Amino acid sequence: MTNRLVPEVQAFVGGLELSAIPQERKQILSKLAAFVQIKVDRKEKVNLNFICTHNSRRSQLCQVWAQVAAYYFGVENLKTFSGGTEATAFHPNAVHALASSGLDITKEDKADNPVYTVRYAQGADPLRGFSKVYDDPSNTSPFIAVMTCSDAETNCPFIREAEARFSLKYEDPKKSDGSPLQESVYAERSRQIASEMMFLFSQIKQ
């Protein structure tokens, strides 16, 4: 039995076409799923840390959609995190893309690096989204490191806190900032990541 998301998010994930995910991407996701499955079978806690350069766009989108998918498929003892090689801010365009998918997002302060509260289900604790380095104390370790961009993968040849490391790179929607395509590009990347996170957690058996 799956958990129920808020209706707007439930409708969004229900409209995702997982069959459209390319086979080569499914192979990468399945390797990550297999490692998570081992920890689930052992009743161990699972910490997924999605890492990109600035922890601003791709890694934030991955953290949110991975937590949504894990909750939807009832994967227990799992938490998602995100971080960067440096801290900047959770980019407003990424926040907008998530909010447009039905997530309830509240900006908690007016700092240069504000904290956002992200709610996706009444029965789940909300996520706290803000930019941070990957080894920030708020990111529980040890964790499974999931590298979402080439720069972070190159600049972090070794991550002491990582018990495993996977490469799951996404094209940066930043290239569209300020252009007429901005909203559609961010929506496309968010939808791609949501689809792949749903596929990933659909592979985990309880």
Order of alpha helices (4+ residues) and beta strands (2+ residues): alpha-alpha-beta-alpha-beta-alpha-beta-beta-beta-beta-alpha-beta-alpha
